[in-house]
């Protein structure tokens, strides 16, 4: 098996470098408009519940400025942090 793997590697090296496929960032395709609006209440891991101050689309990412009671205003990249809308009657204090 080792000899077979060695032969396969040698064949790849002789054939030259293979073109790398274009990589796309993970996540949904480019957003046409933000999903969140100023004033929305959101839950964001690991920060908790906060209020959206502003939202903008940069490339294919949505960037939020969210105010958290314990942390102040933080910029959140929705492609990196899990963010979801919190409905009016929902509380997140019991999560842990």
C-alpha positions as CSV (number, residue, x, y, z in Angstrom):
1,X,0.0,0.0,0.0
2,X,2.8,2.4,0.8
3,X,4.5,1.7,-2.5
4,X,1.2,2.4,-4.3
5,X,0.8,5.7,-2.6
6,X,4.4,6.6,-3.4
7,X,3.8,5.8,-7.1
8,X,0.6,7.9,-7.1
9,X,2.4,10.9,-5.5
10,X,5.3,10.6,-8.1
11,X,2.7,10.6,-10.9
12,X,1.1,13.7,-9.6
13,X,4.5,15.4,-9.2
14,X,5.5,14.5,-12.8
15,X,2.3,15.8,-14.3
16,X,3.0,19.3,-12.9
17,X,1.0,21.5,-10.6
18,X,-2.7,21.1,-10.9
19,X,-4.8,24.3,-11.1
20,X,-6.5,25.0,-7.8
21,X,-10.3,25.5,-8.0
22,X,-11.5,29.0,-7.1
23,X,-12.5,29.1,-3.4
24,X,-15.6,30.9,-2.3
25,X,-16.2,32.0,1.3
26,X,-18.5,29.8,3.3
27,X,-22.0,31.0,3.7
28,X,-24.9,32.1,1.6
29,X,-24.4,33.8,-1.8
30,X,-24.1,37.6,-1.9
31,X,-26.8,39.4,0.1
32,X,-28.9,41.9,-1.8
33,X,-30.0,43.6,1.4
34,X,-29.3,43.2,5.1
35,X,-31.4,40.6,7.0
36,X,-31.3,42.7,10.2
37,X,-32.4,46.2,10.7
38,X,-31.7,48.9,13.4
39,X,-33.9,48.3,16.4
40,X,-34.1,44.5,15.9
41,X,-33.5,42.3,19.0
42,X,-31.1,39.5,18.2
43,X,-29.4,36.6,20.0
44,X,-25.7,36.2,19.2
45,X,-23.4,33.5,20.3
46,X,-21.5,34.0,22.6
47,X,-22.6,37.5,23.6
48,X,-26.3,36.9,24.3
49,X,-29.2,39.2,23.6
50,X,-28.7,42.6,22.1
51,X,-30.2,45.4,20.0
52,X,-29.0,46.0,16.5
53,X,-27.7,49.6,16.1
54,X,-26.8,49.3,12.4
55,X,-26.5,46.8,9.6
56,X,-24.6,46.9,6.3
57,X,-23.6,44.5,3.6
58,X,-19.9,44.4,2.7
59,X,-19.1,42.0,-0.1
60,X,-21.1,38.8,0.7
61,X,-21.1,39.5,4.5
62,X,-23.5,41.3,6.7
63,X,-21.8,43.4,9.4
64,X,-23.9,44.5,12.4
65,X,-23.2,46.9,15.2
66,X,-25.1,45.4,18.2
67,X,-25.5,46.9,21.7
68,X,-25.2,44.3,24.5
69,X,-26.1,45.3,28.0
70,X,-23.0,43.6,29.4
71,X,-20.6,44.3,26.6
72,X,-21.5,47.6,25.0
73,X,-21.5,48.0,21.2
74,X,-19.8,45.2,19.3
75,X,-19.3,44.7,15.5
76,X,-20.6,41.3,14.6
77,X,-19.9,39.5,11.3
78,X,-22.9,37.3,10.6
79,X,-20.7,34.9,8.5
80,X,-18.6,34.2,11.7
81,X,-21.0,34.5,14.6
82,X,-24.4,32.8,14.8
83,X,-27.0,35.5,15.0
84,X,-30.8,35.1,15.0
85,X,-33.8,37.3,15.5
86,X,-35.5,37.1,18.9
87,X,-39.3,37.3,18.9
88,X,-41.0,39.8,21.2
89,X,-42.1,37.3,23.9
90,X,-38.8,35.3,23.9
91,X,-36.2,35.7,26.7
92,X,-32.7,34.3,26.5
93,X,-31.6,34.7,30.2
94,X,-32.2,31.0,30.9
95,X,-29.7,29.8,28.2
96,X,-26.4,28.6,29.3
